[in-house]
Amino acid sequence: MYQEGHSGFNALLYAPFLPVVAGAASLELALLGALLAVGVANVPDIDQRLPLIEHRGPTHTVWFAALVGLAAGGGTALAAPATPWAFQFGFVVGTWGVLAHLAGDIVTPMGITPFAPVWRRHVTFDLFKSKNARINRAVLLVGSSALAASLSLTIGWPVGSL
């Protein structure tokens, strides 16, 4: 997937959790979670800007997902110090956000090696090419709409008013 697809996919996956987090903690933490989920969606592709790291190499592993989760947990704990489980929340959303990126790349022909270097099994479902603009736009549209509808329902706005 390309940036739009990854962002939309993460928005779609986080949408059902927004009202749950808002009810269990606060709307502010739920919104922070949405920003975090969509914000980490393209972090693994930082490798495209780093000359010594191959694309879909170390930044496309579960280990990198956990590392991003730790950083997200620390950032969330700093941003929401009054929430006792802010670190855990940020860790889960950050890790999950990168794992969602990996899932989006597994469906492409290039695939990934998610457990490297421990296990070198390459995984691909070869369903569509990363550059498929139609799929990337559709996933962005569906994900953005789902997140907007979830927010609208959470705060009590009519869905059509957004």
N, C-alpha and C positions, 0 to 999 in steps of 0.2 A: 504494500500500500504506500501511497504518498502521504504527505502531511495532512491533507484534508481528510482523507480516509481514516487515518489514525486518530485525529482529533474527534471526528464524528463517532467513531467506534467507542472511544473512551466516554464521550458524553452519553451515548446510548446505554452503556453499561452502568454508569453512575446514576442515571436518572431515577431508577427505582429506590435508590438509597437516600436521595435528597430528603424526602419527607420523613423517612425513618430517623435520620440523624437530626433533623430539625425538631422532631418530637421528643427524641431521647436526650438531646443536648440543647441545641439552639439553632436558629436559622443562620446565624453568623457562621457557626462551625460547618453547617451543611453547605453554605456557599463557599467557604474556604475549601471544603472537600471537593466541590465541583471545579473550582479553579485549579486545585492541585491535580485532580484526575486528568483534566484537559491539558494542563500545563506540562505534565510529564509525558504526554502521549508521544512526543517526538524526540525525547531525550536520547534514546538509543541511536538515533541517526546523527548524533554529534560526530560519530566516526567518519562521516563523509567529509568533515572539515579538518580531520586530524590525519596528516600525511603518513604517519607510521602505523596506523591501525586500519586493518582491512575492514571493508563494509560488511556488516552482519557477522562480525567477529566477536571479540570480547564484550562489546556493548549490547550484544543480542543474546545474553545468557541469563539464566536465573540468578547467577551470582551478582551480575550488574543490577538486576532488579532489586535484590536485597540491599545493595549499596545505596541505590537511589532511595529506597524505602527508609533506610537509616537517616539519610540527609533530610528527607521529607518529614520524618518523625521529629527530628530536631527542630526544623523550621516551624512545624505546627505547634510544638511545645512552646516555642518563643512567641508565636503569634497569638496563641490562646492559652496563656498561663493559668487562667482561672479554671480551665477544664482539666480535671485530674487525669484523664486518659488521652490527652491530646497527642502525646508521643505515639502511643499505640495506634490511634486513629490515623495519624499522618503516615506512620510506617505502613499500615495496611493499604491505604489509598495510593501511596507512592509506589509500593511494590506491585500492587495489582495493576496500576496504570502502565507500568513497564511490561508486565506479563501480558497485558492486553495488546500492547504493541507487538510483542513476539508472536502472539496468536494471529495478528493481522499479517505478519510476514510469513507464517507457516503456510498460509493458503496460496502463496505465490510460488512459481516454479523455482526461484532461487532458494527458498526455504532458509532454515537456520540450523545451527548446532547448539541447542539450548543448554546443554550440560557440559560443554567443553570447558576445560580440558579433561575433566574427569571421565566423561563418556563422549566419544566422538561420533555418535549416531547423528546423521544429518536427517532432518525432518522437513518434508514438504508434502502438501496435499495437491499442489499444482492445479488449482482451480481457476485462477486468472492472473494475468500479469500485473505487477505493481503499478505500472503506468496506465492502467485502464481508467481513463478519466471519468467515464460514465459511472463505474462502481465507486470510485473515490468521492465523486460529487453526491451520489445517492446516499452513501453512508454518512457523509457530512450532513446532508439535509435531514435524514431520518434521526440521527443522533442529536442534532441541534434542536429539532422539533420536540423530541422526547424530553430533553432536558428543560426546554422552555415550558412545555406542558406540565412537567413535574413541579417546576418552580411555581407556575401559575396556580396549580391545584393546592400546593403547600401553603401559599400565602393568601389563597382565597380569591384570586382574580379569575374572572371568566377566561377560559382558554383562548377564545377568539379575540381578546382585547390586547394580546401581546403584539 
